[in-house]
Amino acid sequence: MARKELHYRGYTIEQLRAMPMDDLVKVYPSRSRRSLRRGFTEMQKKLLASVKKNRSTVDSGGRQETIETHCRDMPILPEMVGLVIGVYNGYDYIPVEVKIEMLGEVLGEFSMTRKPIKHGAPGVGATRSSLFVPIK
């Protein structure tokens, strides 16, 4: 069975990696496009350096390590596809496996900062009416 070639807006991942940044910016959605035109912050540059270092070890047959970062506003670039990045959510690092469909989004979108609320029994000091639970 032939393996399906993955595309992002008509380009393969190899074509995206070979593109200069000016052409890549034209393919991205507006939020990432504006962010990339402004340039990278120091934290984003540090993350990009560790991504390139990890990418070179993975390509040479080495073991892949999770890259941990606090940089939630970093747009996902083609160099990151296939890597696992631990994104900090305020409590711990959530591992995010970057796929080609994630290009143009930011890392923080895949690491939720809030837990879903699960209500239990009424707490100490609750009123009498909140203790009432109808029986069905």
N, CA, C and O atoms as a Tinker XYZ file with bonds, in Angstrom:
   544  protein
     1  N      0.842000   -1.176000    0.000000    73     2
     2  CA     0.000000    0.000000    0.000000    64     1     3
     3  C      0.886000    1.237000    0.000000    63     2     4     5
     4  O      1.812000    1.342000    0.803000    81     3
     5  N      0.608000    2.149000   -0.878000    73     3     6
     6  CA     1.414000    3.361000   -0.995000    64     5     7
     7  C      1.134000    4.292000    0.182000    63     6     8     9
     8  O     -0.002000    4.413000    0.642000    81     7
     9  N      2.183000    4.940000    0.653000    73     7    10
    10  CA     2.054000    5.864000    1.766000    64     9    11
    11  C      1.560000    7.216000    1.251000    63    10    12    13
    12  O      2.044000    7.724000    0.239000    81    11
    13  N      0.593000    7.783000    1.960000    73    11    14
    14  CA     0.008000    9.047000    1.520000    64    13    15
    15  C      0.972000   10.195000    1.807000    63    14    16    17
    16  O      1.500000   10.316000    2.913000    81    15
    17  N      1.192000   11.030000    0.803000    73    15    18
    18  CA     2.061000   12.197000    0.940000    64    17    19
    19  C      1.277000   13.296000    1.653000    63    18    20    21
    20  O      0.178000   13.654000    1.229000    81    19
    21  N      1.841000   13.830000    2.733000    73    19    22
    22  CA     1.174000   14.882000    3.484000    64    21    23
    23  C      1.510000   16.249000    2.909000    63    22    24    25
    24  O      2.652000   16.515000    2.537000    81    23
    25  N      0.512000   17.104000    2.841000    73    23    26
    26  CA     0.676000   18.437000    2.278000    64    25    27
    27  C      0.153000   19.478000    3.248000    63    26    28    29
    28  O     -0.749000   19.208000    4.042000    81    27
    29  N      0.724000   20.666000    3.178000    73    27    30
    30  CA     0.216000   21.827000    3.895000    64    29    31
    31  C      0.037000   22.932000    2.863000    63    30    32    33
    32  O      1.014000   23.479000    2.352000    81    31
    33  N     -1.206000   23.252000    2.563000    73    31    34
    34  CA    -1.560000   24.273000    1.579000    64    33    35
    35  C     -0.877000   24.060000    0.227000    63    34    36    37
    36  O     -0.432000   25.012000   -0.414000    81    35
    37  N     -0.801000   22.799000   -0.193000    73    35    38
    38  CA    -0.259000   22.464000   -1.506000    64    37    39
    39  C      1.226000   22.173000   -1.535000    63    38    40    41
    40  O      1.754000   21.850000   -2.599000    81    39
    41  N      1.928000   22.273000   -0.413000    73    39    42
    42  CA     3.372000   22.045000   -0.358000    64    41    43
    43  C      3.669000   20.830000    0.510000    63    42    44    45
    44  O      3.009000   20.603000    1.523000    81    43
    45  N      4.678000   20.042000    0.100000    73    43    46
    46  CA     5.125000   18.933000    0.935000    64    45    47
    47  C      6.036000   19.479000    2.027000    63    46    48    49
    48  O      6.460000   20.633000    1.968000    81    47
    49  N      6.331000   18.660000    3.010000    73    47    50
    50  CA     7.171000   19.110000    4.130000    64    49    51
    51  C      8.592000   19.408000    3.661000    63    50    52    53
    52  O      9.240000   20.307000    4.196000    81    51
    53  N      9.091000   18.658000    2.659000    73    51    54
    54  CA    10.433000   18.920000    2.144000    64    53    55
    55  C     10.487000   20.271000    1.434000    63    54    56    57
    56  O     11.466000   21.005000    1.565000    81    55
    57  N      9.436000   20.596000    0.685000    73    55    58
    58  CA     9.388000   21.888000    0.006000    64    57    59
    59  C      9.316000   23.032000    1.024000    63    58    60    61
    60  O      9.943000   24.075000    0.835000    81    59
    61  N      8.553000   22.833000    2.096000    73    59    62
    62  CA     8.439000   23.871000    3.128000    64    61    63
    63  C      9.762000   24.087000    3.852000    63    62    64    65
    64  O     10.125000   25.222000    4.162000    81    63
    65  N     10.487000   22.995000    4.123000    73    63    66
    66  CA    11.784000   23.125000    4.810000    64    65    67
    67  C     12.814000   23.828000    3.933000    63    66    68    69
    68  O     13.698000   24.519000    4.439000    81    67
    69  N     12.698000   23.650000    2.614000    73    67    70
    70  CA    13.659000   24.262000    1.699000    64    69    71
    71  C     13.327000   25.722000    1.389000    63    70    72    73
    72  O     14.168000   26.449000    0.860000    81    71
    73  N     12.114000   26.153000    1.714000    73    71    74
    74  CA    11.687000   27.531000    1.411000    64    73    75
    75  C     12.427000   28.545000    2.269000    63    74    76    77
    76  O     12.682000   28.294000    3.447000    81    75
    77  N     12.774000   29.693000    1.686000    73    75    78
    78  CA    13.272000   30.790000    2.527000    64    77    79
    79  C     12.134000   31.336000    3.388000    63    78    80    81
    80  O     10.960000   31.150000    3.066000    81    79
    81  N     12.485000   32.010000    4.481000    73    79    82
    82  CA    11.489000   32.488000    5.434000    64    81    83
    83  C     10.496000   33.462000    4.793000    63    82    84    85
    84  O      9.324000   33.477000    5.170000    81    83
    85  N     10.943000   34.276000    3.830000    73    83    86
    86  CA    10.040000   35.235000    3.177000    64    85    87
    87  C      8.919000   34.529000    2.421000    63    86    88    89
    88  O      7.775000   34.985000    2.450000    81    87
    89  N      9.232000   33.419000    1.743000    73    87    90
    90  CA     8.207000   32.679000    1.023000    64    89    91
    91  C      7.326000   31.888000    1.976000    63    90    92    93
    92  O      6.128000   31.738000    1.737000    81    91
    93  N      7.913000   31.382000    3.056000    73    91    94
    94  CA     7.146000   30.609000    4.038000    64    93    95
    95  C      6.119000   31.490000    4.734000    63    94    96    97
    96  O      5.016000   31.036000    5.038000    81    95
    97  N      6.471000   32.732000    4.987000    73    95    98
    98  CA     5.558000   33.668000    5.644000    64    97    99
    99  C      4.304000   33.881000    4.807000    63    98   100   101
   100  O      3.220000   34.062000    5.360000    81    99
   101  N      4.432000   33.864000    3.482000    73    99   102
   102  CA     3.283000   34.074000    2.601000    64   101   103
   103  C      2.294000   32.912000    2.654000    63   102   104   105
   104  O      1.115000   33.089000    2.348000    81   103
   105  N      2.765000   31.727000    3.038000    73   103   106
   106  CA     1.919000   30.539000    3.090000    64   105   107
   107  C      1.161000   30.462000    4.418000    63   106   108   109
   108  O      0.077000   29.880000    4.474000    81   107
   109  N      1.712000   31.035000    5.474000    73   107   110
   110  CA     1.155000   30.923000    6.818000    64   109   111
   111  C     -0.086000   31.792000    7.006000    63   110   112   113
   112  O     -0.283000   32.754000    6.263000    81   111
   113  N     -0.930000   31.462000    7.997000    73   111   114
   114  CA    -2.076000   32.322000    8.321000    64   113   115
   115  C     -1.630000   33.645000    8.940000    63   114   116   117
   116  O     -0.468000   33.800000    9.314000    81   115
   117  N     -2.549000   34.589000    9.046000    73   115   118
   118  CA    -2.197000   35.968000    9.387000    64   117   119
   119  C     -1.531000   36.116000   10.753000    63   118   120   121
   120  O     -0.590000   36.899000   10.886000    81   119
   121  N     -1.988000   35.394000   11.765000    73   119   122
   122  CA    -1.403000   35.552000   13.102000    64   121   123
   123  C      0.068000   35.168000   13.103000    63   122   124   125
   124  O      0.900000   35.898000   13.642000    81   123
   125  N      0.392000   34.034000   12.509000    73   123   126
   126  CA     1.788000   33.589000   12.445000    64   125   127
   127  C      2.597000   34.460000   11.494000    63   126   128   129
   128  O      3.777000   34.716000   11.734000    81   127
   129  N      1.977000   34.906000   10.437000    73   127   130
   130  CA     2.666000   35.756000    9.464000    64   129   131
   131  C      3.125000   37.051000   10.126000    63   130   132   133
   132  O      4.267000   37.472000    9.939000    81   131
   133  N      2.241000   37.686000   10.901000    73   131   134
   134  CA     2.614000   38.920000   11.588000    64   133   135
   135  C      3.699000   38.676000   12.623000    63   134   136   137
   136  O      4.615000   39.485000   12.770000    81   135
   137  N      3.600000   37.580000   13.333000    73   135   138
   138  CA     4.595000   37.248000   14.353000    64   137   139
   139  C      5.972000   37.009000   13.736000    63   138   140   141
   140  O      6.981000   37.467000   14.272000    81   139
   141  N      6.015000   36.299000   12.619000    73   139   142
   142  CA     7.289000   36.003000   11.975000    64   141   143
   143  C      7.899000   37.239000   11.323000    63   142   144   145
   144  O      9.123000   37.359000   11.264000    81   143
   145  N      7.083000   38.147000   10.840000    73   143   146
   146  CA     7.619000   39.383000   10.252000    64   145   147
   147  C      8.277000   40.265000   11.299000    63   146   148   149
   148  O      9.233000   40.979000   10.994000    81   147
   149  N      7.781000   40.226000   12.524000    73   147   150
   150  CA     8.389000   41.017000   13.604000    64   149   151
   151  C      9.756000   40.477000   13.998000    63   150   152   153
   152  O     10.595000   41.223000   14.505000    81   151
   153  N      9.986000   39.199000   13.771000    73   151   154
   154  CA    11.252000   38.578000   14.156000    64   153   155
   155  C     11.080000   37.767000   15.431000    63   154   156   157
   156  O     10.064000   37.866000   16.119000    81   155
   157  N     12.081000   36.971000   15.727000    73   155   158
   158  CA    12.020000   36.088000   16.885000    64   157   159
   159  C     12.519000   36.803000   18.134000    63   158   160   161
   160  O     13.419000   37.641000   18.066000    81   159
   161  N     11.919000   36.461000   19.285000    73   159   162
   162  CA    12.413000   36.951000   20.566000    64   161   163
   163  C     13.611000   36.098000   20.974000    63   162   164   165
   164  O     13.924000   35.109000   20.313000    81   163
   165  N     14.274000   36.476000   22.054000    73   163   166
   166  CA    15.440000   35.706000   22.520000    64   165   167
   167  C     15.027000   34.297000   22.931000    63   166   168   169
   168  O     15.747000   33.335000   22.661000    81   167
   169  N     13.872000   34.171000   23.583000    73   167   170
   170  CA    13.395000   32.856000   24.009000    64   169   171
   171  C     13.076000   31.978000   22.791000    63   170   172   173
   172  O     13.361000   30.780000   22.795000    81   171
   173  N     12.485000   32.578000   21.751000    73   171   174
   174  CA    12.173000   31.819000   20.542000    64   173   175
   175  C     13.438000   31.402000   19.809000    63   174   176   177
   176  O     13.496000   30.307000   19.249000    81   175
   177  N     14.458000   32.266000   19.804000    73   175   178
   178  CA    15.738000   31.907000   19.172000    64   177   179
   179  C     16.392000   30.737000   19.886000    63   178   180   181
   180  O     16.967000   29.856000   19.247000    81   179
   181  N     16.306000   30.727000   21.214000    73   179   182
   182  CA    16.886000   29.629000   22.002000    64   181   183
   183  C     16.157000   28.321000   21.698000    63   182   184   185
   184  O     16.790000   27.275000   21.555000    81   183
   185  N     14.823000   28.378000   21.598000    73   183   186
   186  CA    14.042000   27.187000   21.263000    64   185   187
   187  C     14.381000   26.697000   19.866000    63   186   188   189
   188  O     14.520000   25.493000   19.648000    81   187
   189  N     14.515000   27.612000   18.919000    73   187   190
   190  CA    14.836000   27.244000   17.546000    64   189   191
   191  C     16.210000   26.584000   17.450000    63   190   192   193
   192  O     16.397000   25.650000   16.671000    81   191
   193  N     17.172000   27.067000   18.241000    73   191   194
   194  CA    18.507000   26.456000   18.260000    64   193   195
   195  C     18.444000   25.036000   18.802000    63   194   196   197
   196  O     19.105000   24.143000   18.271000    81   195
   197  N     17.656000   24.813000   19.858000    73   195   198
   198  CA    17.552000   23.457000   20.400000    64   197   199
   199  C     16.775000   22.538000   19.469000    63   198   200   201
   200  O     17.025000   21.333000   19.444000    81   199
   201  N     15.827000   23.092000   18.695000    73   199   202
   202  CA    15.110000   22.286000   17.700000    64   201   203
   203  C     16.063000   21.842000   16.605000    63   202   204   205
   204  O     16.040000   20.680000   16.199000    81   203
   205  N     16.898000   22.748000   16.122000    73   203   206
   206  CA    17.859000   22.393000   15.068000    64   205   207
   207  C     18.877000   21.372000   15.563000    63   206   208   209
   208  O     19.270000   20.469000   14.824000    81   207
   209  N     19.305000   21.519000   16.822000    73   207   210
   210  CA    20.252000   20.565000   17.399000    64   209   211
   211  C     19.613000   19.185000   17.525000    63   210   212   213
   212  O     20.235000   18.178000   17.188000    81   211
   213  N     18.379000   19.139000   18.009000    73   211   214
   214  CA    17.673000   17.869000   18.163000    64   213   215
   215  C     17.350000   17.260000   16.809000    63   214   216   217
   216  O     17.422000   16.042000   16.648000    81   215
   217  N     16.995000   18.086000   15.835000    73   215   218
   218  CA    16.700000   17.596000   14.483000    64   217   219
   219  C     17.935000   16.929000   13.879000    63   218   220   221
   220  O     17.814000   15.899000   13.216000    81   219
   221  N     19.126000   17.503000   14.098000    73   219   222
   222  CA    20.343000   16.923000   13.528000    64   221   223
   223  C     20.681000   15.583000   14.185000    63   222   224   225
   224  O     21.172000   14.680000   13.508000    81   223
   225  N     20.428000   15.434000   15.496000    73   223   226
   226  CA    20.702000   14.150000   16.144000    64   225   227
   227  C     19.701000   13.084000   15.707000    63   226   228   229
   228  O     20.066000   11.917000   15.567000    81   227
   229  N     18.440000   13.472000   15.489000    73   227   230
   230  CA    17.428000   12.514000   15.034000    64   229   231
   231  C     17.719000   12.074000   13.604000    63   230   232   233
   232  O     17.601000   10.892000   13.283000    81   231
   233  N     18.099000   13.021000   12.740000    73   231   234
   234  CA    18.399000   12.685000   11.350000    64   233   235
   235  C     19.635000   11.807000   11.219000    63   234   236   237
   236  O     19.737000   11.023000   10.276000    81   235
   237  N     20.580000   11.929000   12.159000    73   235   238
   238  CA    21.786000   11.103000   12.098000    64   237   239
   239  C     21.597000    9.748000   12.783000    63   238   240   241
   240  O     22.554000    8.985000   12.914000    81   239
   241  N     20.382000    9.445000   13.216000    73   239   242
   242  CA    20.099000    8.134000   13.795000    64   241   243
   243  C     20.170000    8.108000   15.298000    63   242   244   245
   244  O     20.140000    7.028000   15.888000    81   243
   245  N     20.263000    9.243000   15.936000    73   243   246
   246  CA    20.323000    9.304000   17.395000    64   245   247
   247  C     18.946000    9.211000   18.024000    63   246   248   249
   248  O     17.928000    9.122000   17.338000    81   247
   249  N     18.944000    9.234000   19.357000    73   247   250
   250  CA    17.700000    9.118000   20.112000    64   249   251
   251  C     17.030000   10.482000   20.204000    63   250   252   253
   252  O     17.694000   11.492000   20.438000    81   251
   253  N     15.708000   10.510000   20.017000    73   251   254
   254  CA    14.972000   11.768000   20.092000    64   253   255
   255  C     14.653000   12.096000   21.540000    63   254   256   257
   256  O     14.177000   11.242000   22.288000    81   255
   257  N     14.914000   13.323000   21.929000    73   255   258
   258  CA    14.590000   13.776000   23.270000    64   257   259
   259  C     13.488000   14.816000   23.194000    63   258   260   261
   260  O     13.323000   15.491000   22.178000    81   259
   261  N     12.733000   14.941000   24.282000    73   259   262
   262  CA    11.701000   15.959000   24.350000    64   261   263
   263  C     12.348000   17.302000   24.646000    63   262   264   265
   264  O     13.158000   17.416000   25.566000    81   263
   265  N     11.996000   18.310000   23.875000    73   263   266
   266  CA    12.508000   19.658000   24.080000    64   265   267
   267  C     11.509000   20.378000   24.979000    63   266   268   269
   268  O     10.348000   20.538000   24.603000    81   267
   269  N     11.943000   20.813000   26.161000    73   267   270
   270  CA    11.040000   21.497000   27.080000    64   269   271
   271  C     11.188000   23.000000   26.920000    63   270   272   273
   272  O     12.300000   23.517000   26.813000    81   271
   273  N     10.051000   23.704000   26.904000    73   271   274
   274  CA    10.082000   25.139000   26.691000    64   273   275
   275  C      8.939000   25.833000   27.420000    63   274   276   277
   276  O      7.878000   25.251000   27.647000    81   275
   277  N      9.177000   27.085000   27.780000    73   275   278
   278  CA     8.143000   27.956000   28.321000    64   277   279
   279  C      7.577000   28.848000   27.222000    63   278   280   281
   280  O      6.632000   29.600000   27.461000    81   279
   281  N      8.134000   28.774000   26.047000    73   279   282
   282  CA     7.788000   29.675000   24.939000    64   281   283
   283  C      6.512000   29.180000   24.260000    63   282   284   285
   284  O      6.564000   28.393000   23.316000    81   283
   285  N      5.363000   29.655000   24.757000    73   283   286
   286  CA     4.067000   29.219000   24.238000    64   285   287
   287  C      3.658000   29.984000   22.989000    63   286   288   289
   288  O      2.758000   29.550000   22.271000    81   287
   289  N      4.313000   31.131000   22.713000    73   287   290
   290  CA     3.926000   31.963000   21.578000    64   289   291
   291  C      4.744000   31.698000   20.325000    63   290   292   293
   292  O      4.684000   32.479000   19.375000    81   291
   293  N      5.505000   30.618000   20.305000    73   291   294
   294  CA     6.329000   30.280000   19.147000    64   293   295
   295  C      5.469000   29.649000   18.052000    63   294   296   297
   296  O      4.813000   28.638000   18.300000    81   295
   297  N      5.457000   30.228000   16.836000    73   295   298
   298  CA     4.739000   29.587000   15.729000    64   297   299
   299  C      5.432000   28.280000   15.342000    63   298   300   301
   300  O      6.658000   28.179000   15.386000    81   299
   301  N      4.646000   27.303000   14.971000    73   299   302
   302  CA     5.204000   26.006000   14.589000    64   301   303
   303  C      5.766000   26.113000   13.180000    63   302   304   305
   304  O      5.061000   26.486000   12.242000    81   303
   305  N      7.046000   25.779000   13.042000    73   303   306
   306  CA     7.769000   25.869000   11.780000    64   305   307
   307  C      7.988000   24.474000   11.198000    63   306   308   309
   308  O      7.865000   23.486000   11.922000    81   307
   309  N      8.311000   24.372000    9.903000    73   307   310
   310  CA     8.521000   23.057000    9.293000    64   309   311
   311  C      9.661000   22.254000    9.929000    63   310   312   313
   312  O      9.638000   21.024000    9.871000    81   311
   313  N     10.665000   22.918000   10.538000    73   311   314
   314  CA    11.758000   22.192000   11.194000    64   313   315
   315  C     11.276000   21.404000   12.408000    63   314   316   317
   316  O     11.928000   20.444000   12.820000    81   315
   317  N     10.139000   21.800000   12.984000    73   315   318
   318  CA     9.635000   21.161000   14.198000    64   317   319
   319  C      8.795000   19.918000   13.922000    63   318   320   321
   320  O      8.528000   19.146000   14.843000    81   319
   321  N      8.377000   19.709000   12.684000    73   319   322
   322  CA     7.490000   18.591000   12.356000    64   321   323
   323  C      8.202000   17.273000   12.645000    63   322   324   325
   324  O      9.319000   17.036000   12.185000    81   323
   325  N      7.534000   16.427000   13.413000    73   323   326
   326  CA     8.087000   15.125000   13.771000    64   325   327
   327  C      8.759000   15.095000   15.120000    63   326   328   329
   328  O      9.069000   14.012000   15.615000    81   327
   329  N      9.000000   16.238000   15.741000    73   327   330
   330  CA     9.641000   16.290000   17.049000    64   329   331
   331  C      8.593000   16.322000   18.160000    63   330   332   333
   332  O      7.423000   16.620000   17.917000    81   331
   333  N      9.027000   16.012000   19.375000    73   331   334
   334  CA     8.165000   16.107000   20.547000    64   333   335
   335  C      8.663000   17.287000   21.374000    63   334   336   337
   336  O      9.821000   17.325000   21.788000    81   335
   337  N      7.775000   18.248000   21.610000    73   335   338
   338  CA     8.127000   19.453000   22.359000    64   337   339
   339  C      7.267000   19.501000   23.606000    63   338   340   341
   340  O      6.041000   19.429000   23.526000    81   339
   341  N      7.910000   19.623000   24.767000    73   339   342
   342  CA     7.196000   19.751000   26.032000    64   341   343
   343  C      6.877000   21.213000   26.279000    63   342   344   345
   344  O      7.784000   22.013000   26.505000    81   343
   345  N      5.593000   21.579000   26.238000    73   343   346
   346  CA     5.161000   22.964000   26.389000    64   345   347
   347  C      4.659000   23.159000   27.815000    63   346   348   349
   348  O      3.815000   22.397000   28.289000    81   347
   349  N      5.175000   24.176000   28.498000    73   347   350
   350  CA     4.823000   24.440000   29.892000    64   349   351
   351  C      3.437000   25.055000   29.965000    63   350   352   353
   352  O      3.124000   25.984000   29.221000    81   351
   353  N      2.596000   24.529000   30.874000    73   351   354
   354  CA     1.244000   25.061000   31.005000    64   353   355
   355  C      1.028000   25.765000   32.341000    63   354   356   357
   356  O     -0.114000   26.043000   32.709000    81   355
   357  N      2.089000   26.054000   33.062000    73   355   358
   358  CA     1.975000   26.699000   34.360000    64   357   359
   359  C      2.144000   25.724000   35.497000    63   358   360   361
   360  O      2.359000   26.136000   36.637000    81   359
   361  N      2.051000   24.435000   35.214000    73   359   362
   362  CA     2.191000   23.409000   36.248000    64   361   363
   363  C      3.240000   22.383000   35.866000    63   362   364   365
   364  O      4.116000   22.060000   36.669000    81   363
   365  N      3.160000   21.867000   34.650000    73   363   366
   366  CA     4.159000   20.907000   34.173000    64   365   367
   367  C      4.260000   21.001000   32.651000    63   366   368   369
   368  O      3.560000   21.794000   32.021000    81   367
   369  N      5.127000   20.193000   32.076000    73   367   370
   370  CA     5.368000   20.202000   30.634000    64   369   371
   371  C      4.469000   19.164000   29.959000    63   370   372   373
   372  O      4.520000   17.980000   30.290000    81   371
   373  N      3.659000   19.613000   29.024000    73   371   374
   374  CA     2.764000   18.734000   28.285000    64   373   375
   375  C      3.451000   18.361000   26.969000    63   374   376   377
   376  O      3.749000   19.246000   26.166000    81   375
   377  N      3.713000   17.059000   26.727000    73   375   378
   378  CA     4.376000   16.682000   25.471000    64   377   379
   379  C      3.444000   16.870000   24.273000    63   378   380   381
   380  O      2.306000   16.401000   24.273000    81   379
   381  N      3.948000   17.561000   23.261000    73   379   382
   382  CA     3.189000   17.830000   22.040000    64   381   383
   383  C      3.988000   17.252000   20.881000    63   382   384   385
   384  O      5.102000   17.697000   20.606000    81   383
   385  N      3.417000   16.255000   20.200000    73   383   386
   386  CA     4.062000   15.711000   19.006000    64   385   387
   387  C      3.611000   16.554000   17.822000    63   386   388   389
   388  O      2.427000   16.583000   17.489000    81   387
   389  N      4.547000   17.234000   17.191000    73   387   390
   390  CA     4.226000   18.194000   16.140000    64   389   391
   391  C      3.972000   17.446000   14.834000    63   390   392   393
   392  O      4.795000   16.647000   14.387000    81   391
   393  N      2.814000   17.722000   14.232000    73   391   394
   394  CA     2.424000   17.124000   12.952000    64   393   395
   395  C      2.310000   18.225000   11.906000    63   394   396   397
   396  O      2.298000   19.408000   12.245000    81   395
   397  N      2.227000   17.841000   10.646000    73   395   398
   398  CA     2.208000   18.825000    9.560000    64   397   399
   399  C      0.934000   19.673000    9.587000    63   398   400   401
   400  O      0.944000   20.809000    9.112000    81   399
   401  N     -0.160000   19.139000   10.136000    73   399   402
   402  CA    -1.399000   19.906000   10.211000    64   401   403
   403  C     -1.291000   21.065000   11.201000    63   402   404   405
   404  O     -2.102000   21.990000   11.148000    81   403
   405  N     -0.317000   21.034000   12.096000    73   403   406
   406  CA    -0.152000   22.056000   13.125000    64   405   407
   407  C      0.630000   23.273000   12.639000    63   406   408   409
   408  O      0.744000   24.256000   13.371000    81   407
   409  N      1.164000   23.231000   11.437000    73   407   410
   410  CA     1.955000   24.356000   10.938000    64   409   411
   411  C      1.129000   25.641000   10.957000    63   410   412   413
   412  O     -0.050000   25.638000   10.604000    81   411
   413  N      1.759000   26.731000   11.370000    73   411   414
   414  CA     1.086000   28.007000   11.410000    64   413   415
   415  C      0.391000   28.304000   12.719000    63   414   416   417
   416  O      0.023000   29.452000   12.964000    81   415
   417  N      0.197000   27.310000   13.569000    73   415   418
   418  CA    -0.396000   27.523000   14.890000    64   417   419
   419  C      0.729000   27.852000   15.869000    63   418   420   421
   420  O      1.903000   27.780000   15.509000    81   419
   421  N      0.379000   28.210000   17.100000    73   419   422
   422  CA     1.393000   28.447000   18.123000    64   421   423
   423  C      1.394000   27.279000   19.103000    63   422   424   425
   424  O      0.386000   26.588000   19.248000    81   423
   425  N      2.520000   27.058000   19.775000    73   423   426
   426  CA     2.671000   25.906000   20.659000    64   425   427
   427  C      1.678000   25.914000   21.814000    63   426   428   429
   428  O      1.231000   24.855000   22.253000    81   427
   429  N      1.330000   27.095000   22.309000    73   427   430
   430  CA     0.446000   27.189000   23.468000    64   429   431
   431  C     -0.955000   26.661000   23.217000    63   430   432   433
   432  O     -1.667000   26.336000   24.168000    81   431
   433  N     -1.365000   26.569000   21.969000    73   431   434
   434  CA    -2.702000   26.074000   21.661000    64   433   435
   435  C     -2.848000   24.588000   21.964000    63   434   436   437
   436  O     -3.970000   24.099000   22.093000    81   435
   437  N     -1.753000   23.866000   22.078000    73   435   438
   438  CA    -1.801000   22.420000   22.270000    64   437   439
   439  C     -1.443000   22.012000   23.699000    63   438   440   441
   440  O     -1.293000   20.824000   23.985000    81   439
   441  N     -1.307000   22.982000   24.587000    73   439   442
   442  CA    -1.013000   22.718000   25.991000    64   441   443
   443  C     -1.979000   23.550000   26.827000    63   442   444   445
   444  O     -1.724000   24.725000   27.095000    81   443
   445  N     -3.081000   22.943000   27.235000    73   443   446
   446  CA    -4.130000   23.672000   27.939000    64   445   447
   447  C     -3.665000   24.088000   29.335000    63   446   448   449
   448  O     -2.991000   23.329000   30.031000    81   447
   449  N     -4.039000   25.307000   29.728000    73   447   450
   450  CA    -3.602000   25.840000   31.018000    64   449   451
   451  C     -4.627000   25.644000   32.115000    63   450   452   453
   452  O     -4.314000   25.852000   33.287000    81   451
   453  N     -5.828000   25.254000   31.773000    73   451   454
   454  CA    -6.875000   25.068000   32.775000    64   453   455
   455  C     -7.402000   23.642000   32.724000    63   454   456   457
   456  O     -7.479000   23.028000   31.660000    81   455
   457  N     -7.763000   23.129000   33.897000    73   455   458
   458  CA    -8.367000   21.811000   33.972000    64   457   459
   459  C     -9.879000   21.954000   33.871000    63   458   460   461
   460  O    -10.418000   22.992000   34.254000    81   459
   461  N    -10.573000   20.953000   33.371000    73   459   462
   462  CA   -12.027000   21.016000   33.379000    64   461   463
   463  C    -12.547000   20.935000   34.815000    63   462   464   465
   464  O    -11.988000   20.212000   35.640000    81   463
   465  N    -13.614000   21.675000   35.112000    73   463   466
   466  CA   -14.167000   21.710000   36.454000    64   465   467
   467  C    -15.071000   20.508000   36.654000    63   466   468   469
   468  O    -15.955000   20.234000   35.842000    81   467
   469  N    -14.837000   19.798000   37.745000    73   467   470
   470  CA   -15.674000   18.665000   38.117000    64   469   471
   471  C    -16.246000   18.978000   39.489000    63   470   472   473
   472  O    -15.525000   18.985000   40.487000    81   471
   473  N    -17.540000   19.237000   39.532000    73   471   474
   474  CA   -18.178000   19.595000   40.786000    64   473   475
   475  C    -18.477000   18.341000   41.585000    63   474   476   477
   476  O    -18.924000   17.330000   41.043000    81   475
   477  N    -18.221000   18.425000   42.895000    73   475   478
   478  CA   -18.492000   17.309000   43.781000    64   477   479
   479  C    -19.611000   17.657000   44.736000    63   478   480   481
   480  O    -20.560000   18.349000   44.366000    81   479
   481  N    -19.503000   17.181000   45.958000    73   479   482
   482  CA   -20.501000   17.443000   46.992000    64   481   483
   483  C    -20.350000   18.879000   47.484000    63   482   484   485
   484  O    -19.298000   19.486000   47.286000    81   483
   485  N    -21.396000   19.444000   48.131000    73   483   486
   486  CA   -21.288000   20.789000   48.670000    64   485   487
   487  C    -20.210000   20.856000   49.731000    63   486   488   489
   488  O    -20.025000   19.914000   50.502000    81   487
   489  N    -19.505000   21.962000   49.769000    73   487   490
   490  CA   -18.391000   22.114000   50.698000    64   489   491
   491  C    -18.826000   22.581000   52.073000    63   490   492   493
   492  O    -20.019000   22.715000   52.347000    81   491
   493  N    -17.851000   22.828000   52.935000    73   491   494
   494  CA   -18.100000   23.295000   54.290000    64   493   495
   495  C    -18.703000   24.689000   54.215000    63   494   496   497
   496  O    -18.218000   25.532000   53.460000    81   495
   497  N    -19.745000   24.940000   54.981000    73   495   498
   498  CA   -20.381000   26.247000   54.998000    64   497   499
   499  C    -21.431000   26.426000   53.921000    63   498   500   501
   500  O    -21.915000   27.539000   53.717000    81   499
   501  N    -21.795000   25.358000   53.226000    73   499   502
   502  CA   -22.809000   25.469000   52.190000    64   501   503
   503  C    -24.172000   25.664000   52.829000    63   502   504   505
   504  O    -24.403000   25.224000   53.956000    81   503
   505  N    -25.065000   26.314000   52.124000    73   503   506
   506  CA   -26.412000   26.537000   52.652000    64   505   507
   507  C    -27.202000   25.241000   52.609000    63   506   508   509
   508  O    -26.816000   24.277000   51.948000    81   507
   509  N    -28.315000   25.239000   53.327000    73   507   510
   510  CA   -29.135000   24.023000   53.396000    64   509   511
   511  C    -29.747000   23.690000   52.026000    63   510   512   513
   512  O    -29.942000   22.518000   51.705000    81   511
   513  N    -30.041000   24.691000   51.240000    73   511   514
   514  CA   -30.685000   24.417000   49.955000    64   513   515
   515  C    -29.720000   23.749000   48.972000    63   514   516   517
   516  O    -30.150000   23.012000   48.084000    81   515
   517  N    -28.417000   24.004000   49.130000    73   515   518
   518  CA   -27.474000   23.378000   48.206000    64   517   519
   519  C    -27.224000   21.919000   48.554000    63   518   520   521
   520  O    -26.621000   21.187000   47.769000    81   519
   521  N    -27.688000   21.488000   49.739000    73   519   522
   522  CA   -27.540000   20.086000   50.108000    64   521   523
   523  C    -28.614000   19.211000   49.452000    63   522   524   525
   524  O    -28.483000   17.988000   49.390000    81   523
   525  N    -29.687000   19.865000   48.960000    73   523   526
   526  CA   -30.810000   19.130000   48.394000    64   525   527
   527  C    -30.439000   18.554000   47.037000    63   526   528   529
   528  O    -30.032000   19.282000   46.131000    81   527
   529  N    -30.580000   17.258000   46.906000    73   527   530
   530  CA   -30.334000   16.574000   45.641000    64   529   531
   531  C    -31.589000   15.754000   45.336000    63   530   532   533
   532  O    -31.942000   14.872000   46.119000    81   531
   533  N    -32.269000   16.020000   44.224000    73   531   534
   534  CA   -33.504000   15.284000   43.958000    64   533   535
   535  C    -33.210000   13.809000   43.658000    63   534   536   537
   536  O    -32.210000   13.471000   43.023000    81   535
   537  N    -34.095000   12.960000   44.126000    73   535   538
   538  CA   -33.965000   11.508000   43.889000    64   537   539
   539  C    -34.836000   11.165000   42.688000    63   538   540   541
   540  O    -36.018000   11.504000   42.637000    81   539
   541  N    -34.231000   10.494000   41.736000    73   539   542
   542  CA   -35.000000   10.124000   40.525000    64   541   543
   543  C    -35.234000    8.666000   40.485000    63   542   544
   544  O    -35.859000    8.167000   39.549000    81   543
